[in-house]
Amino acid sequence: QVQLVESGGGLVQTGGSLRLSCAASGRTLSSYHVGWFRQAPGKEREFVAALSRLGASTYYADSVKGRFTISRDNAKNTLYLQMNSLKPDDTAVYYCAAANPATVVLTRTNGYDYWGQGTQVTVSS
């Protein structure tokens, strides 16, 4: 199985940018579909972005489309989330996740088998 560790969170002003990283160990990320989710205080965990195992397809929540970009570096076995034009509503704990190849729907939390511990992103107004 794969272990996931996020980093790169922090405090940023509205309009700023951050790049989150998710380092994988144990198995290669290219064996899985991968995604990013976030959870704000008092809210359910929600889908942000996903990348299919072979990299052919990407998916984004409407709220981040055009501002966030998901990518994967196979040589570094690392998943990224580039976040631009950040807004206060983006404030949340961000989690990376990996799904086994048989998973069909990549936008739901219950489709993922492995999760990182999360990294806090705070956007000040």
N, C-alpha and C positions, 0 to 999 in steps of 0.2 A: 504494500500500500504506500501511498505518498503522504509526506508531511509537508505542511505549508506554513510559511512564516511571512507575515506582512510587515512592511516598513514604509516610511516616507510620509506618514501623517504629520499634522501640525496645525498651527494657527496661521491663517492667511486672511488678508483683507478682501472685501468684495471686489471681484474683477481679477483677482490674482490666479496663480496657477500652482498646482502641485502634481508630482508624479509619484504614485504609489507603486511599490514593488512587492512581489510575492515570490519568495524563493522556495523552490521545491527540492525535496530530498527523498531518497528511498526508491523512487521511480521517476522516469522522465515525464514531464508535463505533456509531451506530444502523444502520450498514450491516452490522454483524457480530453474531454470537452472541459473548458474552463470558464469561470465567470467571476464577476464582482457583484456583491450585494452590499446593502447598507442598512443600518438600523439607527433611527433617531430616538431620543428618549421618549418613552410612552407610546412608541409606534411599533408596528410589526416590521420584521426584516423584509426589505424590498429589493427587487431585481434592479441592477444598474446596467450591466453589459455582459455579453458572453461571446466566446470564440469557439467555433467547432474544432474538433480534434485535428483535422487536417488543415485547418486555417482557411477553409473555403468560405465560411459564413461568419458574419458578425451580427450581433443583435444589441440594440440599445433601448433603454427606457425612453419614452418620449421626453421626459423631463431633462435628459442629459444629451439627447441627440444633437450633434453639431458642436458640442462643447467637450465631450469626453471621447477618448480613443482607447480601445483595448488592443494590446499587442502582446506577443510572446517572443522571447529570444531562446531558441532551442539550445544554442551553444552554452548559454548561462543557466538554462533550466529555470527561467524566471518569467513570470507574468507581470505585465505592467498595466496601469491605468493612468493615462495622461488626462489631467483635469484642468481645463481652461475656463476663463470667465466664470469663476466660482461665485456662488450666491449664498446668502445665509441659509437658505433652504437645503443646501448641500451638506450642512453640518450633520454629522453622524459618525458612528463607528463603521468602518468599511472592512468587509471580509472578502477574501478570495476563496474560491471553492473549485473542486474538481469533480467531474462526473464520469462514470464509466461509459465506455463507448455505446452501450445499448440504450442510453438515455436519449429520448426523442425530444422532449420539451426542455429547453435550456433556460427558460425564464422563470422557473418556479424553484423555490428553495428545496422542495422535497425531491427534486431530480438529482441533487448533488450528494455525493457520498463522503467527501472529505472537505474539511473546513480549517482555515487558519484561525488564529486567536483574535484577529481584528486590530485595526489601527485607527486612532481618533483623528478626524478631520473637523476643524472648527473654522468657520468663515465668519469674520466679524463685519458688521455693517458700518 
